[in-house]
Amino acid sequence: MHKLSDLKIWNKAMDVAELTYLLSAKFPSEEKFGLTSQIRRSAISVPSNVAEGAGRSTKGEFKNFLSIANGSSYELLTQLILSHRLKLVPEKDTREVISEVIEIQKMNYALIKSLEK
């Protein structure tokens, strides 16, 4: 079991979830039940799965939830790119969040590898 506040990946994922909520608030109201809802769910799924894995009792279980978090980060990345392509928000608004998501993916990979040792 891990203390969440000590996990850098969890803290960064929480920051990204917050940024994603702020970004998606700029989407048109007709996207409320479409991309807005979907992007927010995938954004919160990343730190939620890290947290669930951190609360498990084995490294294998933790790795499994990190893998799920990684899948959610790729889903989020796709939705961020789509939101720009659909011109829901300017590219400059998505650039920072995309960069942070990619950093989370790298951290996740490194953490999984460290758990395999």
The 8 nearest C-alpha neighbors of each residue, nearest first, counted from 0:
[[1, 54, 53, 56, 55, 2, 57, 52],
 [0, 2, 53, 3, 54, 6, 5, 50],
 [1, 3, 5, 4, 6, 0, 53, 54],
 [4, 2, 6, 5, 1, 50, 9, 53],
 [3, 5, 6, 2, 10, 9, 7, 1],
 [6, 4, 3, 2, 7, 1, 10, 9],
 [7, 5, 3, 9, 8, 4, 10, 2],
 [8, 6, 10, 9, 11, 5, 4, 106],
 [7, 9, 11, 6, 10, 12, 103, 106],
 [8, 10, 12, 46, 6, 7, 11, 13],
 [11, 9, 13, 7, 12, 8, 14, 6],
 [12, 10, 14, 8, 13, 9, 7, 15],
 [11, 13, 15, 9, 46, 14, 10, 8],
 [12, 14, 16, 10, 11, 15, 46, 9],
 [13, 15, 11, 17, 12, 16, 18, 10],
 [16, 14, 18, 12, 17, 13, 19, 11],
 [17, 15, 42, 19, 13, 14, 43, 18],
 [16, 18, 14, 20, 15, 19, 13, 21],
 [19, 17, 15, 21, 20, 16, 22, 14],
 [20, 18, 22, 16, 21, 17, 23, 15],
 [19, 21, 17, 23, 18, 22, 39, 24],
 [22, 20, 18, 24, 19, 23, 17, 25],
 [23, 21, 19, 24, 20, 25, 18, 92],
 [22, 24, 25, 26, 20, 21, 35, 19],
 [25, 23, 21, 22, 26, 20, 35, 27],
 [24, 26, 23, 22, 27, 88, 21, 87],
 [27, 25, 23, 24, 87, 28, 30, 88],
 [28, 26, 29, 30, 25, 87, 31, 24],
 [27, 29, 30, 31, 26, 25, 32, 24],
 [28, 30, 27, 31, 32, 33, 26, 35],
 [31, 29, 33, 28, 32, 35, 34, 27],
 [32, 30, 35, 28, 29, 33, 36, 34],
 [33, 31, 36, 30, 35, 34, 29, 37],
 [34, 32, 30, 35, 31, 36, 37, 29],
 [33, 35, 37, 36, 30, 38, 32, 31],
 [36, 34, 31, 38, 37, 33, 30, 23],
 [35, 37, 39, 32, 34, 33, 38, 31],
 [36, 38, 34, 40, 39, 35, 41, 33],
 [39, 37, 41, 35, 40, 36, 34, 75],
 [38, 40, 42, 36, 37, 41, 20, 35],
 [41, 39, 37, 43, 42, 38, 44, 36],
 [40, 42, 44, 38, 71, 75, 39, 43],
 [43, 41, 16, 39, 44, 40, 45, 75],
 [42, 44, 40, 45, 16, 41, 46, 47],
 [43, 45, 41, 47, 42, 46, 48, 40],
 [44, 46, 68, 47, 43, 48, 71, 42],
 [47, 45, 49, 12, 9, 48, 44, 13],
 [48, 46, 44, 50, 45, 49, 43, 51],
 [47, 49, 51, 50, 68, 64, 46, 45],
 [48, 50, 46, 52, 47, 51, 65, 53],
 [51, 49, 53, 47, 48, 52, 46, 54],
 [50, 52, 48, 54, 53, 49, 47, 55],
 [51, 53, 61, 64, 49, 55, 54, 50],
 [54, 52, 50, 1, 51, 0, 55, 61],
 [53, 55, 0, 51, 52, 50, 1, 56],
 [56, 54, 52, 53, 57, 0, 60, 61],
 [55, 57, 0, 54, 58, 60, 61, 53],
 [58, 56, 59, 60, 55, 61, 0, 62],
 [59, 57, 61, 60, 62, 114, 56, 115],
 [60, 58, 62, 57, 61, 63, 114, 115],
 [59, 61, 63, 57, 62, 58, 55, 52],
 [60, 62, 52, 58, 64, 63, 59, 53],
 [63, 61, 65, 59, 60, 64, 111, 58],
 [62, 64, 60, 66, 61, 65, 59, 67],
 [63, 65, 52, 67, 66, 61, 48, 62],
 [66, 64, 68, 62, 67, 63, 49, 69],
 [65, 67, 69, 63, 64, 68, 62, 70],
 [66, 68, 64, 70, 69, 65, 71, 63],
 [69, 67, 45, 65, 71, 48, 66, 70],
 [68, 70, 66, 72, 67, 71, 65, 104],
 [71, 69, 67, 73, 72, 68, 74, 66],
 [70, 72, 74, 68, 69, 73, 41, 45],
 [71, 73, 75, 69, 74, 70, 76, 45],
 [74, 72, 76, 70, 75, 71, 77, 69],
 [73, 75, 71, 77, 72, 76, 78, 70],
 [76, 74, 72, 78, 73, 77, 41, 38],
 [75, 77, 73, 79, 74, 78, 72, 97],
 [78, 76, 74, 80, 75, 79, 81, 73],
 [79, 77, 81, 75, 80, 76, 82, 38],
 [80, 78, 82, 76, 81, 77, 75, 93],
 [79, 81, 77, 83, 78, 82, 84, 76],
 [82, 80, 84, 78, 83, 79, 85, 77],
 [83, 81, 79, 85, 87, 80, 84, 78],
 [82, 84, 86, 80, 81, 85, 88, 90],
 [83, 85, 81, 86, 82, 80, 87, 90],
 [84, 86, 82, 83, 87, 81, 88, 80],
 [87, 85, 83, 88, 84, 82, 89, 90],
 [86, 88, 82, 85, 26, 83, 89, 27],
 [87, 89, 86, 83, 82, 92, 90, 26],
 [88, 90, 92, 91, 83, 86, 93, 87],
 [91, 89, 93, 92, 83, 94, 88, 86],
 [90, 92, 94, 89, 93, 95, 88, 83],
 [93, 91, 90, 89, 94, 88, 95, 22],
 [92, 94, 90, 96, 91, 95, 97, 79],
 [93, 95, 91, 97, 96, 92, 90, 98],
 [96, 94, 98, 97, 93, 99, 92, 91],
 [95, 97, 99, 98, 93, 94, 100, 15],
 [98, 96, 100, 94, 99, 95, 93, 76],
 [97, 99, 95, 101, 96, 100, 94, 102],
 [98, 100, 102, 96, 101, 97, 103, 95],
 [101, 99, 103, 97, 102, 98, 96, 104],
 [100, 102, 104, 98, 103, 99, 97, 105],
 [101, 103, 99, 105, 100, 104, 106, 98],
 [104, 102, 106, 100, 101, 105, 107, 99],
 [103, 105, 101, 107, 102, 106, 108, 69],
 [106, 104, 102, 108, 103, 107, 109, 101],
 [107, 105, 103, 109, 104, 108, 110, 102],
 [106, 108, 104, 110, 105, 109, 103, 111],
 [107, 109, 105, 111, 106, 110, 104, 112],
 [110, 108, 112, 106, 107, 111, 113, 105],
 [109, 111, 113, 107, 112, 108, 106, 114],
 [110, 112, 114, 108, 113, 109, 62, 107],
 [111, 113, 109, 115, 110, 114, 108, 116],
 [114, 112, 110, 115, 111, 116, 109, 108],
 [115, 113, 111, 112, 116, 58, 110, 62],
 [114, 116, 112, 113, 111, 58, 59, 62],
 [115, 114, 113, 112, 111, 58, 110, 109]]
